[in-house]
Amino acid sequence: MYCGHCGSEVPAASPFCRDCGAPIENSKDAVLGTPEGQMYPLLAAANLLRIRRQWDDATAKCIEVLRKYPNNASAHSLLGDIYRDQGMLRDAIEWYKLALELDSSSRSDRVKLDRLVDQLYAKSGGKGKEEPAPKATLKRSLQEWLELTQLNRPVGISMVVVVLVLFIGLLGAIAYQRTGPPPGSSKGLHMDIRPARHPAMNAPVLLPEAGSQPARPPQVQPTPPPAPSTSYAEQEHSLLARLRSHSAAAARPYTVDWLALDPRDNSLLVTLTLPWVASLQETRANLATASVALLRAALEAHSQLTAFRVRVFAPLSPQAGAKPELAFIGELTASRLTGLGANPPAPQEAEGAFADSWWHPLLRTSP
């Protein structure tokens, strides 16, 4: 099924177009009569403003929808389109990810996200590209070697056979040296009784029979490395309990929702929810300073940490019952964290400490 307004493919069970927000004709009357259906004219108007390249007005329409319905996947997807059309690929990727978290069945958002990730990778000059699998690397190296030596297939197979024969012969020689001649051979029917001088005692000794095996020294089993005192799950549980205790004692208490330790680079991923402060500007300042204070407590409890990534949710409206929205994402290294002076630091210093940070549009334009 396809949308009659923009021509995009729409899932059969969806009453609305995920690209422009317009209702599908066969369910238009039933949907527009619902309270949530009143938002789709706003999304259609926002999409029209996007097409006209009126970015601020289009963003404002989407924000208006999200204030009433913060879990609307279509509004998140349309915001991704708005930032994509402006060339702001990282922001668009975040919005598409949020849309997929709300509706994982959206094929159009998945395609858009994959395309932007490929574009961002191309712009970065191939940085961070994964190495090929060992099997593929070995196959490619063998092909390059055959091309360089200009060997055809029969010659290559012959060389492999020769190498295998030589290898088997080498294994046989090693086995013969260790076990001696087989029983019944002429070399195994007599004993060599020629005296030999021991280097230490200078006394004659009898050499063992040529066919007998010398006594082997006992093999010492390697000592296994000591098991870690606690598992990563126990460390995460202990760190979460400590950070929640720290957050409850803060001047403005907040909630530590989730955290995870990454053993590959000793990094910490943490998600927290902060309350609304008097204004958007003060809310933004509180996000930065509270995040720095929390990460300092995490580094104090787990000194091996080298990097942090934080996701902060907060209500962006003073209205009662306003739901928290994704307000901030930032990354911070342990060295940068320890280099901050005051405790707590000034809001501007705390914001500048984070790298590759992302702010909700309302917080970017806050007075």
C-alpha positions as CSV (number, residue, x, y, z in Angstrom):
1,M,0.0,0.0,0.0
2,Y,1.3,3.5,-0.9
3,C,0.5,7.0,0.5
4,G,-1.7,9.1,-1.8
5,H,0.1,12.3,-0.7
6,C,3.8,11.5,-1.0
7,G,3.9,8.1,-2.8
8,S,5.9,6.4,0.0
9,E,5.2,2.7,0.8
10,V,3.1,2.3,3.9
11,P,2.7,-1.0,5.9
12,A,-0.8,-2.6,5.5
13,A,-1.7,-2.2,9.2
14,S,-0.6,1.4,9.5
15,P,-3.3,4.1,9.3
16,F,-0.8,6.9,8.6
17,C,2.2,7.5,6.3
18,R,5.5,7.4,8.1
19,D,7.1,9.9,5.7
20,C,4.5,12.8,5.5
21,G,2.1,11.9,8.4
22,A,-1.0,11.9,6.2
23,P,-3.7,9.4,7.0
24,I,-4.4,6.6,4.5
25,E,-7.6,7.1,2.6
26,N,-9.4,3.9,3.6
27,S,-8.9,4.7,7.3
28,K,-9.0,8.5,7.2
29,D,-12.5,9.1,8.7
30,A,-11.9,6.5,11.5
31,V,-8.5,7.9,12.5
32,L,-9.1,11.7,12.3
33,G,-12.0,11.3,14.8
34,T,-9.6,10.1,17.5
35,P,-7.8,12.5,19.9
36,E,-4.4,11.3,18.6
37,G,-5.5,11.7,15.0
38,Q,-5.6,15.4,15.4
39,M,-1.8,15.6,15.3
40,Y,-1.5,14.3,11.8
41,P,-2.6,17.6,10.1
42,L,0.3,19.2,12.1
43,L,2.7,16.5,10.7
44,A,1.5,17.0,7.2
45,A,2.0,20.8,7.6
46,A,5.4,20.2,9.0
47,N,6.4,18.0,6.1
48,L,5.2,20.7,3.7
49,L,7.3,23.2,5.5
50,R,10.3,20.8,5.2
51,I,9.8,20.5,1.5
52,R,9.7,24.4,1.3
53,R,13.0,24.4,3.3
54,Q,11.4,26.3,6.2
55,W,13.4,24.4,8.7
56,D,12.5,26.3,11.9
57,D,8.8,26.3,11.3
58,A,8.9,22.6,10.4
59,T,10.8,21.8,13.6
60,A,8.3,23.8,15.7
61,K,5.4,21.9,14.3
62,C,7.0,18.6,15.2
63,I,7.9,19.8,18.7
64,E,4.2,20.8,19.1
65,V,3.2,17.2,18.3
66,L,5.8,15.8,20.7
67,R,4.6,17.9,23.6
68,K,1.3,16.2,23.4
69,Y,2.4,12.8,22.2
70,P,6.1,12.3,23.1
71,N,6.1,8.6,22.0
72,N,4.9,9.4,18.4
73,A,7.3,7.7,16.0
74,S,6.1,9.7,13.0
75,A,7.2,13.0,14.6
76,H,10.6,11.6,15.4
77,S,11.0,10.3,11.9
78,L,10.0,13.6,10.4
79,L,12.5,15.4,12.6
80,G,15.1,13.1,11.2
81,D,14.1,14.1,7.7
82,I,14.4,17.8,8.6
83,Y,17.9,17.4,9.9
84,R,18.9,15.1,7.1
85,D,17.8,17.7,4.5
86,Q,19.9,20.3,6.3
87,G,23.0,18.1,6.1
88,M,23.1,17.5,9.9
89,L,23.6,13.8,9.6
90,R,24.5,13.0,13.2
91,D,21.3,14.7,14.5
92,A,19.2,13.0,11.9
93,I,20.7,9.6,12.8
94,E,19.7,10.1,16.5
95,W,16.1,11.0,15.5
96,Y,15.8,7.9,13.3
97,K,17.2,5.7,16.1
98,L,14.5,7.2,18.5
99,A,11.8,6.5,15.9
100,L,13.0,2.9,15.5
101,E,13.0,2.4,19.3
102,L,9.3,3.5,19.3
103,D,8.4,1.5,16.2
104,S,11.0,-1.2,15.3
105,S,8.8,-2.4,12.3
106,S,9.3,0.8,10.3
107,R,11.2,-0.3,7.2
108,S,11.5,3.3,5.8
109,D,13.2,4.5,9.0
110,R,15.6,1.6,8.9
111,V,16.5,2.3,5.3
112,K,17.0,6.0,6.0
113,L,19.2,5.2,9.0
114,D,21.4,2.8,7.1
115,R,21.8,5.3,4.3
116,L,22.9,8.1,6.6
117,V,25.3,5.8,8.5
118,D,26.9,4.9,5.1
119,Q,27.1,8.6,4.1
120,L,28.7,9.6,7.5
121,Y,31.2,6.7,7.1
122,A,32.1,7.9,3.6
123,K,32.6,11.5,4.8
124,S,34.9,10.3,7.6
125,G,37.2,8.8,5.0
126,G,36.7,5.2,6.0
127,K,37.7,5.8,9.6
128,G,36.8,2.9,11.9
129,K,36.2,0.4,9.2
130,E,36.1,-3.2,10.5
131,E,38.8,-5.5,9.5
132,P,37.8,-8.5,7.3
133,A,37.2,-11.8,8.9
134,P,40.3,-14.1,9.3
135,K,38.9,-16.6,6.8
136,A,38.4,-13.9,4.2
137,T,41.8,-12.3,4.9
138,L,43.5,-15.7,4.4
139,K,41.7,-16.3,1.1
140,R,42.5,-12.9,-0.2
141,S,46.2,-13.3,0.8
142,L,46.4,-16.7,-1.0
143,Q,44.9,-15.2,-4.2
144,E,47.3,-12.3,-4.1
145,W,50.3,-14.6,-3.6
146,L,49.3,-16.8,-6.5
147,E,48.9,-13.7,-8.7
148,L,52.3,-12.3,-7.7
149,T,54.1,-15.6,-8.3
150,Q,52.2,-16.1,-11.6
151,L,51.4,-19.7,-10.7
152,N,48.6,-21.5,-12.5
153,R,46.2,-23.9,-10.7
154,P,48.0,-27.2,-11.5
155,V,51.4,-25.9,-10.4
156,G,49.9,-24.5,-7.2
157,I,48.4,-27.9,-6.4
158,S,51.7,-29.7,-7.1
159,M,53.5,-27.4,-4.7
160,V,50.9,-28.0,-2.0
161,V,51.4,-31.8,-2.4
162,V,55.2,-31.5,-2.2
163,V,54.9,-29.4,0.9
164,L,52.6,-32.0,2.5
165,V,55.0,-34.9,1.7
166,L,57.9,-33.0,3.2
167,F,55.9,-32.2,6.3
168,I,54.9,-35.9,6.8
169,G,58.5,-37.0,6.3
170,L,59.6,-34.5,8.9
171,L,57.0,-35.8,11.4
172,G,58.3,-39.4,10.8
173,A,61.9,-38.4,11.5
174,I,60.9,-36.7,14.7
175,A,58.9,-39.8,15.8
176,Y,61.9,-42.1,15.0
177,Q,64.3,-40.0,17.0
178,R,62.0,-40.1,20.1
179,T,61.1,-43.9,20.0
180,G,64.2,-45.4,18.4
181,P,64.3,-48.3,15.9
182,P,61.4,-50.8,15.9
183,P,61.7,-54.0,18.1
184,G,63.6,-56.9,16.5
185,S,66.1,-54.7,14.5
186,S,69.8,-55.5,14.8
187,K,70.5,-52.3,16.7
188,G,68.2,-53.3,19.5
189,L,69.8,-56.8,20.2
190,H,72.9,-55.7,22.2
191,M,73.8,-53.4,25.0
192,D,76.5,-50.8,24.7
193,I,78.7,-51.3,27.8
194,R,81.4,-48.8,26.9
195,P,82.3,-46.8,29.9
196,A,81.2,-43.2,29.9
197,R,82.5,-40.5,32.1
198,H,79.9,-38.6,34.1
199,P,80.8,-35.0,34.1
200,A,80.1,-34.7,37.8
201,M,81.1,-38.0,39.4
202,N,83.8,-39.1,36.9
203,A,82.6,-42.7,37.3
204,P,81.8,-45.3,34.5
205,V,78.1,-45.7,33.8
206,L,76.3,-48.1,31.4
207,L,74.4,-46.5,28.6
208,P,70.8,-47.7,28.2
209,E,69.7,-50.0,25.4
210,A,69.4,-48.1,22.2
211,G,65.7,-49.2,21.8
212,S,64.6,-48.1,25.2
213,Q,62.9,-44.8,25.9
214,P,64.6,-42.4,28.3
215,A,62.7,-41.4,31.4
216,R,60.9,-38.1,30.8
217,P,60.8,-35.5,33.5
218,P,57.4,-34.9,35.0
219,Q,55.3,-32.4,33.1
220,V,54.4,-29.3,35.2
221,Q,50.9,-28.2,34.6
222,P,50.6,-24.5,34.1
223,T,48.9,-22.7,36.9
224,P,45.6,-21.2,35.6
225,P,45.2,-17.5,36.1
226,P,43.3,-16.5,39.2
227,A,39.6,-15.9,38.5
228,P,38.4,-12.4,39.0
229,S,37.1,-11.7,42.5
230,T,33.7,-10.4,41.1
231,S,31.9,-10.7,37.8
232,Y,31.0,-7.8,35.6
233,A,27.4,-8.2,36.6
234,E,28.3,-7.9,40.3
235,Q,30.5,-4.8,39.5
236,E,27.7,-3.2,37.6
237,H,25.2,-3.9,40.4
238,S,27.6,-2.5,43.1
239,L,28.4,0.6,41.0
240,L,24.7,1.3,40.2
241,A,23.8,1.1,44.0
242,R,26.6,3.6,44.8
243,L,25.6,6.0,42.1
244,R,21.9,5.9,43.1
245,S,22.9,6.7,46.6
246,H,25.0,9.6,45.3
247,S,22.2,10.9,43.2
248,A,19.7,10.8,46.1
249,A,22.0,13.0,48.2
250,A,22.4,15.6,45.4
251,A,21.0,19.2,45.8
252,R,18.5,18.4,43.0
253,P,17.9,14.6,43.3
254,Y,17.7,12.6,40.1
255,T,17.4,9.0,39.0
256,V,20.1,6.7,37.7
257,D,18.1,4.4,35.4
258,W,20.7,2.1,33.9
259,L,24.4,1.5,33.4
260,A,26.7,-1.0,31.7
261,L,30.5,-1.6,31.9
262,D,32.3,-2.3,28.6
263,P,35.3,-4.5,29.3
264,R,36.8,-3.9,25.8
265,D,38.0,-0.4,26.7
266,N,36.9,0.0,30.4
267,S,34.2,2.5,29.5
268,L,30.9,3.2,31.2
269,L,27.5,3.8,29.6
270,V,24.9,5.4,31.9
271,T,21.3,6.7,31.5
272,L,19.7,9.1,34.0
273,T,16.6,11.2,34.4
274,L,16.7,14.7,35.8
275,P,13.8,16.9,37.0
276,W,12.6,20.1,35.4
277,V,14.3,23.3,36.7
278,A,12.9,26.8,36.5
279,S,13.6,27.4,32.8
280,L,15.1,25.6,29.8
281,Q,18.4,27.4,30.3
282,E,18.6,26.3,33.9
283,T,17.5,22.8,33.0
284,R,20.4,22.6,30.4
285,A,22.9,23.9,33.0
286,N,21.6,21.3,35.5
287,L,22.0,18.5,33.0
288,A,25.7,19.3,32.4
289,T,26.7,19.8,36.1
290,A,24.8,16.8,37.3
291,S,26.3,14.5,34.7
292,V,29.8,15.6,35.6
293,A,29.1,15.1,39.3
294,L,27.7,11.6,38.6
295,L,30.7,10.6,36.4
296,R,33.1,11.8,39.1
297,A,31.4,9.6,41.6
298,A,31.7,6.7,39.1
299,L,35.4,7.2,38.6
300,E,36.0,7.4,42.3
301,A,34.2,4.1,42.8
302,H,35.8,2.4,39.7
303,S,39.2,3.9,39.1
304,Q,40.0,1.7,36.1
305,L,37.4,3.5,33.9
306,T,38.8,5.4,30.9
307,A,35.8,6.8,29.1
308,F,32.1,7.6,29.7
309,R,29.0,8.0,27.6
310,V,25.9,9.5,29.2
311,R,22.2,9.7,28.1
312,V,20.0,12.2,30.0
313,F,16.2,12.3,30.0
314,A,14.3,15.3,31.4
315,P,10.9,16.9,31.1
316,L,11.2,20.0,28.9
317,S,8.0,21.7,30.1
318,P,6.9,23.0,33.5
319,Q,3.4,21.5,33.0
320,A,2.4,18.9,35.6
321,G,2.7,15.4,34.3
322,A,5.1,16.3,31.5
323,K,7.0,13.2,30.4
324,P,10.8,13.1,30.3
325,E,12.3,13.3,26.8
326,L,15.8,12.5,25.5
327,A,17.6,15.8,26.3
328,F,21.3,15.2,26.1
329,I,23.9,12.7,24.9
330,G,27.7,13.2,25.5
331,E,31.0,11.5,25.7
332,L,33.8,12.2,28.2
333,T,37.2,10.7,28.9
334,A,38.6,10.1,32.3
335,S,41.6,12.3,31.8
336,R,39.3,15.2,30.7
337,L,37.1,14.6,33.8
338,T,40.0,14.7,36.2
339,G,41.2,17.9,34.6
340,L,38.1,19.8,35.5
341,G,38.9,22.2,38.3
342,A,36.0,23.2,40.6
343,N,33.6,20.7,42.1
344,P,31.0,21.2,40.9
345,P,32.3,23.0,37.8
346,A,30.6,26.0,36.2
347,P,27.8,25.0,33.7
348,Q,29.7,26.3,30.7
349,E,32.9,24.4,31.7
350,A,30.8,21.2,32.3
351,E,29.2,21.5,28.9
352,G,32.5,22.1,27.1
353,A,34.1,19.0,28.7
354,F,31.8,16.7,26.7
355,A,32.8,15.6,23.2
356,D,30.5,14.7,20.4
357,S,27.5,16.0,22.4
358,W,23.9,16.2,21.2
359,W,21.2,18.5,22.7
360,H,17.4,18.4,22.3
361,P,16.3,21.2,19.8
362,L,14.5,23.1,22.6
363,L,17.7,23.2,24.7
364,R,19.8,24.4,21.8
365,T,17.6,27.5,21.2
366,S,16.9,28.1,24.9
367,P,17.4,31.8,25.9
